[in-house]
Amino acid sequence: MREETIVIGAGQAGLCASYFLTQFGVPHTVFEAGRVGESWLSRRWDSFCLVTPNWTVQLPGVELESFDADAFMSGDDFVGVLRQFAESFNAPVQTGSLVSSVTRRGASGFEVVTNGETRCASNVIVCCGGYQFIRKPQFARQLPASVEQVDVSTYRSPGDLPDGSVLVVGSGQSGTQIAEELSESGRDVYLCVGKAGRIPRRYRGRDLSHWQLEMGIVDRTVDQLDSPADRFRGDPHVSGRRGGHTLNLHQLARDGVQLLGSLSAVDGPKISFTDNLAENMKAADDFSDTFCRMVDDYIEEKCIDAPLPDDENSDFGGGTGPCPSSPGDLDLGSCNIRTVVWATGFGFDFSWVRFPVFDEFGYPKTKRGVTEVEGLYFLGLNWLHTRKSGTILGAGDDAKHVVDHLRQTRTVPVR
Ligand SMILES: Cc1cc2nc3c(=O)[nH]c(=O)nc-3n(C[C@H](O)[C@H](O)[C@H](O)COP(=O)(O)OP(=O)(O)OC[C@H]3O[C@@H](n4cnc5c(N)ncnc54)[C@H](O)[C@@H]3O)c2cc1C
């Protein structure tokens, strides 16, 4: 059997790896369980659009002429970009190929099993993303069967849900975007608020992504984090919809969304909340204030000619206000809550990669994607190397690093 390099996953990370392997003539195959861009195709809701501006879509060799750089393309548009990217270099993607195991073969090779077929590989690059499934609390099972349960990867649109009120659990980026959409569609929405921060879409005349790039926030490296657990922190809530805008819990409350403390227990139709709404809303406010102060300090330090913050050049999402009170518990029936949307964070499972390269969280231990097992690599994960490693903006750089390492350390046949 011919030895080759196998890439697992045809999202932005896998396609970037394939791009550089192709550039350097390294024979390889990309095994993709679904289709190119499957995560964006089948795990995002209908109105989904990027939260990062189009200029952050920096895939190697790709020019985005037809998109406004400061706008936010839809998920479908991004899938189109990924398909064009793959076609532009004839990426050898084998779709419909779920990899069920990666094991050792001989002294230094790999056996990769997909669709019951075993392929031999001299190198394996795992690009399966870190947002693989929604982590739901155990007590989710205790909800009445009459209540529809969806999560942020299965939610599609307000019209797809049974009539009635909706409870969204989790105020991260996805949860808050979905709560806003449901509220705007006329639904009665209940939102369990968690620890996620708020970040202003625009501040002192520029989009947050510009400031994050210029201030080096996206280039912070994983070793600068206080704790390894910080790699799994949810992103602050913000939106790319309607040209991009700030999502503010205070404004959602003013618009009629019932804010609640974190969901703490489910006993059939009775659901209970932790008494932490005020604390969590303050945490969201503080997150936004901290970001604004960091930008202010940066502007001063660099003597940047930026306007003082006002409602023209900054988007505070309607500003703060008194914290609404949350009941300690609710009866789903009397609130006519017919659907629960779980927006409680993502999990990952790499147990099918049978090598001792994982930390106490089950997360790959790598140096910028390079593991201690020669020829085994990971790409596309949050904080793999920097803050941007798990985003579209960071996929290309890390892929180049991994393919350079692979070429320098492994004997790869070159076409
Ligand atoms: C809701 C949401 C919104 C996001 N919005 C943005 C944004 O606006 N801007 C931004 O920069 N980033 C965003 N991200 C972060 C990140 O860019 C995405 O998670 C992106 O999908 C990661 O790309 P990836 O290639 O690493 O993984 P994925 O796109 O998830 O691709 C992994 C691929 O691997 C395949 N796969 C998985 N397991 C196997 C297997 N065993 N065998 C074969 N194939 C397999 C999957 O089918 C999938 O196609 C968002 C993430 C989420 C969850």
The ligand as a MOL file (V3000), in Angstrom:
LIG
                    3D

  0  0  0     0  0            999 V3000
M  V30 BEGIN CTAB
M  V30 COUNTS 53 58 0 0 0
M  V30 BEGIN ATOM
M  V30 1 C -21.1640 28.8830 15.7220 0
M  V30 2 C -19.7330 29.2390 15.3370 0
M  V30 3 C -19.4820 30.4390 14.7070 0
M  V30 4 C -18.1650 30.7740 14.3530 0
M  V30 5 N -17.9540 31.9640 13.7150 0
M  V30 6 C -16.7010 32.2940 13.3540 0
M  V30 7 C -16.4680 33.5230 12.6430 0
M  V30 8 O -17.3820 34.2800 12.3660 0
M  V30 9 N -15.1880 33.8210 12.2890 0
M  V30 10 C -14.1220 32.9750 12.5760 0
M  V30 11 O -12.9850 33.2820 12.2160 0
M  V30 12 N -14.3220 31.8010 13.2470 0
M  V30 13 C -15.5690 31.4650 13.6460 0
M  V30 14 N -15.7680 30.2870 14.3030 0
M  V30 15 C -14.6040 29.4780 14.7420 0
M  V30 16 C -13.9810 28.5920 13.6440 0
M  V30 17 O -13.5920 29.3740 12.5550 0
M  V30 18 C -14.9010 27.5090 13.1840 0
M  V30 19 O -15.1500 26.6250 14.2460 0
M  V30 20 C -14.3680 26.7000 12.0060 0
M  V30 21 O -15.3970 25.8260 11.5910 0
M  V30 22 C -13.1040 25.9270 12.3820 0
M  V30 23 O -12.5500 25.4120 11.1960 0
M  V30 24 P -11.8280 23.9900 11.1980 0
M  V30 25 O -11.4040 23.7110 9.8020 0
M  V30 26 O -10.8160 23.9570 12.2670 0
M  V30 27 O -12.9590 22.9860 11.6660 0
M  V30 28 P -14.3330 22.6600 10.9660 0
M  V30 29 O -14.7810 23.7480 10.0590 0
M  V30 30 O -15.2300 22.2170 12.0430 0
M  V30 31 O -13.9630 21.4290 10.0060 0
M  V30 32 C -13.6780 20.1710 10.5140 0
M  V30 33 C -14.1510 19.1590 9.4790 0
M  V30 34 O -13.7330 17.8660 9.9200 0
M  V30 35 C -14.7460 16.9330 9.6040 0
M  V30 36 N -14.5570 15.8170 10.5300 0
M  V30 37 C -14.7060 15.8230 11.8680 0
M  V30 38 N -14.3920 14.6000 12.3930 0
M  V30 39 C -14.0200 13.8300 11.3250 0
M  V30 40 C -13.5760 12.4860 11.1960 0
M  V30 41 N -13.4260 11.6800 12.2750 0
M  V30 42 N -13.3080 12.0060 9.9520 0
M  V30 43 C -13.4150 12.8220 8.8630 0
M  V30 44 N -13.8330 14.1130 8.9250 0
M  V30 45 C -14.1150 14.6090 10.1320 0
M  V30 46 C -16.0450 17.7100 9.8260 0
M  V30 47 O -17.1070 17.1500 9.0770 0
M  V30 48 C -15.6770 19.1170 9.3540 0
M  V30 49 O -16.0150 19.3310 7.9980 0
M  V30 50 C -17.0790 29.9140 14.6670 0
M  V30 51 C -17.3430 28.6940 15.3160 0
M  V30 52 C -18.6540 28.3580 15.6400 0
M  V30 53 C -18.9230 27.0380 16.3180 0
M  V30 END ATOM
M  V30 BEGIN BOND
M  V30 1 1 1 2
M  V30 2 1 2 3
M  V30 3 2 2 52
M  V30 4 2 3 4
M  V30 5 1 4 5
M  V30 6 1 4 50
M  V30 7 2 5 6
M  V30 8 1 6 7
M  V30 9 1 6 13
M  V30 10 2 7 8
M  V30 11 1 7 9
M  V30 12 1 9 10
M  V30 13 2 10 11
M  V30 14 1 10 12
M  V30 15 2 12 13
M  V30 16 1 13 14
M  V30 17 1 14 15
M  V30 18 1 14 50
M  V30 19 1 15 16
M  V30 20 1 16 17
M  V30 21 1 16 18
M  V30 22 1 18 19
M  V30 23 1 18 20
M  V30 24 1 20 21
M  V30 25 1 20 22
M  V30 26 1 22 23
M  V30 27 1 23 24
M  V30 28 2 24 25
M  V30 29 1 24 26
M  V30 30 1 24 27
M  V30 31 1 27 28
M  V30 32 2 28 29
M  V30 33 1 28 30
M  V30 34 1 28 31
M  V30 35 1 31 32
M  V30 36 1 32 33
M  V30 37 1 33 34
M  V30 38 1 33 48
M  V30 39 1 34 35
M  V30 40 1 35 36
M  V30 41 1 35 46
M  V30 42 1 36 37
M  V30 43 1 36 45
M  V30 44 2 37 38
M  V30 45 1 38 39
M  V30 46 1 39 40
M  V30 47 2 39 45
M  V30 48 1 40 41
M  V30 49 2 40 42
M  V30 50 1 42 43
M  V30 51 2 43 44
M  V30 52 1 44 45
M  V30 53 1 46 47
M  V30 54 1 46 48
M  V30 55 1 48 49
M  V30 56 2 50 51
M  V30 57 1 51 52
M  V30 58 1 52 53
M  V30 END BOND
M  V30 END CTAB
M  END
